[in-house]
Amino acid sequence: MRATPLALKHIHPARMFSVMPALAHNTTTPPTTTAPRHPRVLVTGQLGSGLVKELRSMYGRDNVVASDIRKASDDLMTSGPFVYADVMNYNMLERIVVDWRIDWIVHYSALLSAVAEKNPALALSVNMTGFQNVLELAKVHRLRIYSPSTIGAFGPSTPKNNTPDLTIMRPNTIYGITKLHMELLGEYYREKFSVDFRSARYPGILSADTPPGGGTTDYAVDIFHHAIRHGHYNCFLAKDTRLPMMYLNDCIRGTIDHLVHPTPLPQSVYNLAAVSFTPEELTKEIQKHLPHFTISYPDPAHPDFRQAIADSWPASLDDSHARRDFGWKEEFGLENMVKTMLDKIQAQVDAEKAAANHPDSPTKAAMAA
Ligand SMILES: NC(=O)c1ccc[n+]([C@@H]2O[C@H](COP(=O)([O-])OP(=O)(O)OC[C@H]3O[C@@H](n4cnc5c(N)ncnc54)[C@H](O)[C@@H]3O)[C@@H](O)[C@H]2O)c1
């Protein structure tokens, strides 16, 4: 996360609401004043956790309700409200919207590409029914809705380089199909019911703190952990597979700028890009810091199943409309992203070692016994 909250520059009067201030944690206390207030946001899923923290620093802890069907980290739990919410259950979601008087939903819950490919039926339910529920709630309760799409919504017939916002989209993965369904349905609700639907096609997202969620770009996170812990990485993609990527802090900043933009934007869905690289280029950048790091690639005769997915995606995106319409600009290129990832993961490893060597550590006690 950025050292200073992204926050205050974003608090434009147009984003304030003329109702009440924050509700107390886990209560449904009725309104006590008519002073302008911040929007109340429900976030589903947990790529969201950094976003939740930023939104809480902007709008107050109790105005941002995090949710998932999995337990939250201590960090997320203690920084504000967290509720169980199964996105496939409309009534459960509606109850949260009503109880917490939600204004905006940031909808992150989804099954990612590799996981979806292994369980298409579940991916259809979570990604399509889940989104339809959120969209219908947005219509009924007049909510703003932000739901990320992905480079996976493109397909093998899409132009591969500098792919524009509007182009051929014939995805051949279940993940891509569900995300294209999301884009089109969101646009339909925007046109037909004036739902304020916003979406950006994320590239692969890199974070030192969040474990990869089963996507095809996961190699670009795993590689750092293996480089530091083992000095070697078995990459599941070919060395020349070029994919668009982004550091998580940039993704959060771009998402918030898009989400809070005070007026409706000309498009519902935007490409969002930062940097594109291959496993080989990433390896060379890591080797500048860890010269002994080595990598191996799959036998081309026996590619991993994720290679076909990666080959169907663009190598780079044209995101000029996002830059024009809501001021998108990345801060992390390949060099500072690699340095930041290595520094953060090294700090995690050092902390683990220090904890293991502490006299009260169970590992230390077991070795002494
Ligand atoms: N991580 C990336 O590189 C990337 C790239 C492009 C787009 N995206 C999009 O960003 C969003 C978040 O991705 P992520 O990396 O955090 O994925 P993730 O797999 O880490 O998290 C998805 C979350 O959805 C939750 N979930 C699953 N089923 C659910 C249900 N029935 N009800 C409620 N929650 C449920 C999971 O518990 C999980 O916390 C997704 O919409 C994804 O498509 C991510």
The ligand as an SDF file (V2000), in Angstrom:
LIG
                    3D

 44 48  0  0  0  0  0  0  0  0999 V2000
   -5.5590  -11.3010   -9.3720 N   0  0  0  0  0  0  0  0  0  0  0  0
   -5.4220  -10.9270  -10.6540 C   0  0  0  0  0  0  0  0  0  0  0  0
   -4.3310  -10.9740  -11.2260 O   0  0  0  0  0  0  0  0  0  0  0  0
   -6.6320  -10.4260  -11.4080 C   0  0  0  0  0  0  0  0  0  0  0  0
   -6.4920  -10.0390  -12.7480 C   0  0  0  0  0  0  0  0  0  0  0  0
   -7.5970   -9.6080  -13.4530 C   0  0  0  0  0  0  0  0  0  0  0  0
   -8.8310   -9.5100  -12.8170 C   0  0  0  0  0  0  0  0  0  0  0  0
   -8.9370   -9.8930  -11.5260 N   0  0  0  0  0  0  0  0  0  0  0  0
  -10.2590   -9.8230  -10.9040 C   0  0  0  0  0  0  0  0  0  0  0  0
  -10.1540   -9.2620   -9.6080 O   0  0  0  0  0  0  0  0  0  0  0  0
  -11.0810   -9.8830   -8.7430 C   0  0  0  0  0  0  0  0  0  0  0  0
  -10.3850  -10.3980   -7.5020 C   0  0  0  0  0  0  0  0  0  0  0  0
   -9.4140  -11.3590   -7.8630 O   0  0  0  0  0  0  0  0  0  0  0  0
   -8.4920  -12.0480   -6.7640 P   0  0  0  0  0  0  0  0  0  0  0  0
   -7.1360  -12.1950   -7.3220 O   0  0  0  0  0  0  0  0  0  0  0  0
   -8.6850  -11.3990   -5.4290 O   0  0  0  0  0  0  0  0  0  0  0  0
   -9.1340  -13.4850   -6.6760 O   0  0  0  0  0  0  0  0  0  0  0  0
   -9.1310  -14.4810   -5.4470 P   0  0  0  0  0  0  0  0  0  0  0  0
   -9.3930  -15.8520   -5.9840 O   0  0  0  0  0  0  0  0  0  0  0  0
   -7.9470  -14.2690   -4.5770 O   0  0  0  0  0  0  0  0  0  0  0  0
  -10.3830  -13.9900   -4.6390 O   0  0  0  0  0  0  0  0  0  0  0  0
  -11.6770  -14.2120   -5.0610 C   0  0  0  0  0  0  0  0  0  0  0  0
  -12.5350  -14.2550   -3.8270 C   0  0  0  0  0  0  0  0  0  0  0  0
  -13.8460  -14.6470   -4.1870 O   0  0  0  0  0  0  0  0  0  0  0  0
  -14.3460  -15.3510   -3.0750 C   0  0  0  0  0  0  0  0  0  0  0  0
  -15.4930  -16.1620   -3.4230 N   0  0  0  0  0  0  0  0  0  0  0  0
  -15.5310  -17.3370   -4.0980 C   0  0  0  0  0  0  0  0  0  0  0  0
  -16.7890  -17.7870   -4.1410 N   0  0  0  0  0  0  0  0  0  0  0  0
  -17.5660  -16.8680   -3.4850 C   0  0  0  0  0  0  0  0  0  0  0  0
  -18.9470  -16.7790   -3.1760 C   0  0  0  0  0  0  0  0  0  0  0  0
  -19.8050  -17.7270   -3.5510 N   0  0  0  0  0  0  0  0  0  0  0  0
  -19.3540  -15.7200   -2.4820 N   0  0  0  0  0  0  0  0  0  0  0  0
  -18.5070  -14.7570   -2.0900 C   0  0  0  0  0  0  0  0  0  0  0  0
  -17.1980  -14.7850   -2.3380 N   0  0  0  0  0  0  0  0  0  0  0  0
  -16.7340  -15.8460   -3.0300 C   0  0  0  0  0  0  0  0  0  0  0  0
  -13.1810  -16.1970   -2.6030 C   0  0  0  0  0  0  0  0  0  0  0  0
  -13.3810  -16.6410   -1.2730 O   0  0  0  0  0  0  0  0  0  0  0  0
  -12.0330  -15.2330   -2.7650 C   0  0  0  0  0  0  0  0  0  0  0  0
  -11.7370  -14.5210   -1.5890 O   0  0  0  0  0  0  0  0  0  0  0  0
  -11.7810  -10.9800   -9.5450 C   0  0  0  0  0  0  0  0  0  0  0  0
  -13.0250  -10.4950  -10.0070 O   0  0  0  0  0  0  0  0  0  0  0  0
  -10.8430  -11.2090  -10.7060 C   0  0  0  0  0  0  0  0  0  0  0  0
  -11.5340  -11.6640  -11.8440 O   0  0  0  0  0  0  0  0  0  0  0  0
   -7.8840  -10.3500  -10.8060 C   0  0  0  0  0  0  0  0  0  0  0  0
  1  2  1  0
  2  3  2  0
  2  4  1  0
  4  5  1  0
  4 44  2  0
  5  6  2  0
  6  7  1  0
  7  8  2  0
  8  9  1  0
  8 44  1  0
  9 10  1  0
  9 42  1  0
 10 11  1  0
 11 12  1  0
 11 40  1  0
 12 13  1  0
 13 14  1  0
 14 15  2  0
 14 16  1  0
 14 17  1  0
 17 18  1  0
 18 19  2  0
 18 20  1  0
 18 21  1  0
 21 22  1  0
 22 23  1  0
 23 24  1  0
 23 38  1  0
 24 25  1  0
 25 26  1  0
 25 36  1  0
 26 27  1  0
 26 35  1  0
 27 28  2  0
 28 29  1  0
 29 30  1  0
 29 35  2  0
 30 31  1  0
 30 32  2  0
 32 33  1  0
 33 34  2  0
 34 35  1  0
 36 37  1  0
 36 38  1  0
 38 39  1  0
 40 41  1  0
 40 42  1  0
 42 43  1  0
M  CHG  2   8   1  16  -1
M  END
$$$$
